[in-house]
Amino acid sequence: MIYFIDGELIAEHGEAKVYLYDGFLHLEIGPGHNLWMVESEIEELSQQIGDLPRGNCLEIGLGLGVASKYILSFPEVTKLTTVEINPDVIAVHQMVNYIDDARHKGINGNGLDFILQTEEKYDFIFFDHYSIIDEDTLEILEVYVNAAKKILNKGGTILAWFDPYTPKEDASKFFDILNVDLDTYNRLQSYYN
């Protein structure tokens, strides 16, 4: 069974498509059925994010909005701003109406530009704007994390989506860039193993 053959196409805009297959939404972007996100990844994301979202939150990368929905599940979250660079992803997300929460604000734009220009401060920042963790991604992530430190409230947390298939040497660099506390490090590390 294949999501784009056996599933139902429920939203399409430009290069982004959302299929409903086996009870879960599937987002593909670009030609060749490039699967970007599956709604069932909520379990993976919840293990990675844990109970850290609170206060004013920022997310870079929307995808299906699975991480957004999880972050908004915490009553301690007062606001979530999600920055997505791909207007097609935003369009299909709106068609599906995946998130119905007044605390959520979506912005079409470049995440780094937003971080460098915003005057707001955040209590939780989550990066989910890449598909794999490799040397190139790590360089970009390091720039984002360093910039984000300037808009992070004291005691706030910066996290990023972690691909459990990341090679060990890249995983080690990923954890170093995030410089997360020991509990978060252990949770992510155990998820990796």
N, C-alpha and C positions, 0 to 999 in steps of 0.2 A: 504494500500500500504506500502511495506517494502523495504527499499533501497537495501538490499542484495538479495531479491527475484525478485523485479520488476525493479531494476536498472541494469546497464551494468557494469561488472567488466572491468576496463580499464587499471589497473596496479596491479601487484602482485609480491612481492619479500619476501621470508621468511615468517615472521608472519604479514607483512603489506599488506593491500589491499586497493585500491582506486576504489570506485564505482561512476558512474554518474547516478544520480537519480533526477528526477524533476528539471533538469537544474542546479543542484549543485553537487559538488564533496563531497564524504563522505570517511573519512579515518577510517579504523578499524585496530586495532592491537591486535594480539593474538587470541586464540581460543574463540569460543562462540560468535562471532560477537560483539566484544567489540568496540563500536563506540567511536572514540577518538576525531574527529573533523568533522565539517560540514562547507563547504564553506560559507553558509548563515550566519555564526556567525560573518561575517565582520561588521555588524551593531553594535553588542554588543562590539566587539573589538574597533571599531572606537569611540564609546561613552566613553569607558574606557581610551583609549590612548589619545584621543583628538588631539590637534595640538602640542603636546610636542616634537615629534621627530625632531631632528636637528643634524647637524654635524656628528661626528663619533658615530655610534650606535652599541650596542651589544644586541643580543637576545639569551636567553637560552631556547631551545626547538623549534623545527621546525614545527611539525605537518604537516598540508597541506601547510603551508607557507602563510596562510591568514594574520596573523599579519605582517609577513615580507613584503608582498606585500603592505599592508597599510602603514607601516613605510616608504617604498620606494616611496610612492606616494607624499611625501613631497620633493620639490626641495631643501630645506635646508639641507636634508640628503646627506652627501658626501660619506658615506660608511656604510654598514650594515654587521656585522659579526654575523652569526647564528651558534650556537653550538648545535648539536643534538647527543645524545648518542646512538641512535638506528640506526645501518647501514641499516636496512630494510626500515625504514622511509625515509632515504636519497635516497635510491635506487628507491622507488616508486615516490618520489618527482621529481627525475631526469627523470623518464619515462614519467611523466605527463608534464614535462617542465612548471611548474606553474609560475615560476619567470624567466623572461628574462631581467635582468638588470645588467649591468656591475658593478654597485656599490655593488652588493651582493656577499658575499663569505660565503660558507657553510663549516663547519668543523665537522668531526665526532669525538666526544670526550665527556668527562665528563665536564659539565659546571663549576663546582666548581674548578676542576683542571685547566681549562683554565683561570678562573678569578685569581687564585693564581699564575699562571705562566706568564701571559701576561705582557708585558711592556708598552702596549698601554694604553691611557686614553680615556674615552668615555664621550659623552655629554648626551646620553640617553641610559639607560639599561632597558630591558624588560624581565621579567621572565615568562615563559609559559611552564614549564616542569613538571607539575603535573595535575592530573585529578580531584581532589577534594581538598577542603580546610578543613582540620581536624587538630587535635592536632599534629599528626606526620608531616604533611605538613608544619605547622606553625613553628615547630622547625627547619626543614630543610631550609625553606625560610628565617628565621632569620639569619642563618649561611651564606647563599648566599648574603643577603642584606648587612650584616656587612662586608663581604669580598669585595663586589662590591664597597663599599664606598671608598676603597683605590685606585680604578681605575677610579673613577668618577671625571671629570673635575669640577672645581668650577662653580657653577650655573647649574650643570647638574641635571638630574632627573632619579630616579629609580622607576619603576612601575612594577606591576605584574598582571597577569590575575586574575580577580575576578569572582568567581562563585556566581551568585545572589541567589543560593539556600543554601548558607553557613549559618549555625546556627548563631544567633545574637552574642553569646559570642565569637565564632571563628572569625566572621566578625570584631568585635571590636579589637581583637588581631592582625588581618591582617592589619587593618589601622594603628595601633600603630607601627607595625614592619616597615611599609613603611615610616612612618613619612612624609607623603606628605604635600604639601602646602595646605592652606585652600580652594582655588578654586578647586584643584584636589580632595581633600577630599570630598567637597560638591557634586562634580559631581559623584564620585563613590558612595557616600552615597545615593544620590537621585536615582541612578540607582538600588541600592539595595532595596529601598523601593517600 
